[in-house]
């Protein structure tokens, strides 16, 4: 992406977040959808808007459909707010990258927990081995320390 499309994408992301918060009154949108990123095409004709929506998969689908349904209204408001001649066509998508990142973090946490447990067991077994082994310093019981 060029610097221009990145700037436009960032501005669109900020404006869409405000429009969703202020102007979108659709009962299918439960909670507040988070816009994670906006990818704008080189000719600024299409903007792919990636969102995360909290809730069950059914609620996420309903909220995504509501966002897609209101894309025309949001495009009109973008044109007015950004004083653009033509605002890009908005395509909304659920951001799957966030789900993958969360799954990867869960796997890494499980591995860290397993490693910590293995270290605890190894330390405990080393401690018991030291207690069981006879001392290497011979003590002569016949000598009196006096």
C-alpha positions as CSV (number, residue, x, y, z in Angstrom):
1,X,0.0,0.0,0.0
2,X,1.2,3.5,-0.7
3,X,1.4,6.2,1.9
4,X,-1.6,7.9,0.5
5,X,-3.9,4.8,0.7
6,X,-2.6,4.2,4.3
7,X,-3.5,7.7,5.3
8,X,-6.9,7.5,3.7
9,X,-7.5,4.1,5.3
10,X,-6.6,5.4,8.7
11,X,-8.9,8.4,8.3
12,X,-11.7,6.2,7.1
13,X,-11.2,3.9,10.1
14,X,-11.5,6.9,12.5
15,X,-14.6,8.4,10.8
16,X,-16.4,5.0,10.5
17,X,-15.8,4.4,14.2
18,X,-17.5,7.7,15.0
19,X,-20.3,7.1,12.5
20,X,-21.0,3.6,13.9
21,X,-21.0,5.0,17.4
22,X,-23.2,8.1,16.7
23,X,-25.4,7.4,13.8
24,X,-25.9,3.6,13.5
25,X,-29.1,2.6,15.4
26,X,-29.6,-0.9,14.2
27,X,-30.8,-3.4,16.9
28,X,-28.8,-6.2,15.2
29,X,-25.5,-4.5,16.3
30,X,-25.1,-5.6,19.8
31,X,-22.3,-3.9,21.7
32,X,-19.8,-1.8,19.8
33,X,-18.0,-3.4,16.8
34,X,-14.3,-2.6,16.7
35,X,-12.8,-1.7,13.4
36,X,-9.4,-3.4,13.4
37,X,-8.1,-2.2,10.0
38,X,-9.1,-0.7,6.7
39,X,-7.5,-1.7,3.4
40,X,-8.0,0.8,0.6
41,X,-7.5,-0.1,-3.0
42,X,-4.8,1.9,-5.0
43,X,-7.5,3.9,-6.8
44,X,-9.4,4.5,-3.6
45,X,-12.6,3.0,-5.1
46,X,-13.0,0.1,-2.6
47,X,-12.3,0.0,1.1
48,X,-12.2,-3.4,2.9
49,X,-13.2,-2.8,6.5
50,X,-12.2,-5.5,9.0
51,X,-14.2,-5.6,12.2
52,X,-14.3,-7.6,15.4
53,X,-17.7,-8.1,17.1
54,X,-18.1,-9.6,20.5
55,X,-20.8,-12.2,20.9
56,X,-21.9,-15.5,19.6
57,X,-21.3,-16.4,16.0
58,X,-25.0,-15.7,15.2
59,X,-24.8,-12.3,16.8
60,X,-21.6,-11.6,14.9
61,X,-23.2,-12.6,11.6
62,X,-26.3,-10.4,12.3
63,X,-24.1,-7.4,13.2
64,X,-22.0,-7.9,10.1
65,X,-25.2,-8.0,8.0
66,X,-26.4,-4.8,9.7
67,X,-23.1,-3.1,8.9
68,X,-23.2,-4.3,5.3
69,X,-26.8,-3.0,5.1
70,X,-25.9,0.4,6.3
71,X,-22.8,0.7,4.2
72,X,-24.5,3.1,1.8
73,X,-25.5,5.5,4.6
74,X,-21.9,5.3,6.0
75,X,-20.4,6.0,2.6
76,X,-22.6,9.1,2.2
77,X,-21.6,10.4,5.7
78,X,-17.9,9.7,4.8
79,X,-18.2,11.8,1.7
80,X,-19.7,14.7,3.7
81,X,-17.3,14.4,6.7
82,X,-14.1,13.9,4.7
83,X,-15.0,16.4,1.9
84,X,-14.1,13.7,-0.6
85,X,-15.6,13.9,-4.1
86,X,-16.3,10.1,-4.1
87,X,-16.0,7.9,-1.0
88,X,-14.8,4.4,-1.6
89,X,-17.3,1.5,-1.7
90,X,-17.3,-0.2,1.8
91,X,-17.0,-3.9,2.1
92,X,-17.2,-5.2,5.7
93,X,-15.5,-8.4,6.8
94,X,-15.0,-10.2,10.1
95,X,-11.3,-10.0,11.0
96,X,-10.2,-13.6,11.4
97,X,-6.6,-12.6,12.2
98,X,-7.6,-11.6,15.7
99,X,-9.1,-15.1,16.3
100,X,-5.9,-16.7,15.1
101,X,-3.8,-14.5,17.3
102,X,-5.9,-15.4,20.4
103,X,-5.7,-19.1,19.5
104,X,-1.9,-18.9,19.1
105,X,-1.6,-17.0,22.5
106,X,-3.6,-19.8,24.1
107,X,-1.3,-22.5,22.7
108,X,1.7,-20.6,23.8
109,X,0.3,-20.2,27.3
110,X,-0.4,-24.0,27.5
111,X,3.2,-24.7,26.4
112,X,4.5,-22.3,29.0
113,X,2.4,-23.9,31.7
114,X,3.6,-27.4,30.7
115,X,7.2,-26.3,30.8
116,X,6.8,-24.7,34.2
117,X,5.2,-28.0,35.5
118,X,8.1,-30.0,34.0
119,X,10.6,-27.7,35.7
120,X,8.8,-28.0,39.0
121,X,8.8,-31.8,38.8
122,X,12.5,-31.9,37.7
123,X,13.5,-29.6,40.7
124,X,11.5,-31.8,43.1
125,X,13.1,-35.0,41.8
126,X,16.6,-33.4,42.1
127,X,15.9,-32.4,45.7
128,X,14.7,-35.9,46.7
129,X,17.8,-37.4,45.0
130,X,20.1,-35.2,47.1
131,X,18.3,-36.3,50.2
132,X,18.5,-40.0,49.4
133,X,22.2,-40.1,48.4
134,X,24.6,-40.8,51.3
135,X,27.0,-38.1,52.2
136,X,30.4,-38.2,50.7
137,X,32.1,-36.9,53.8
138,X,33.0,-39.8,56.1
139,X,32.5,-39.2,59.7
140,X,34.7,-41.1,62.0
141,X,32.6,-42.0,64.9
142,X,35.5,-43.3,67.0
143,X,37.2,-39.9,67.2
144,X,36.1,-37.6,69.9
145,X,36.0,-34.0,68.7
146,X,37.6,-32.8,72.0
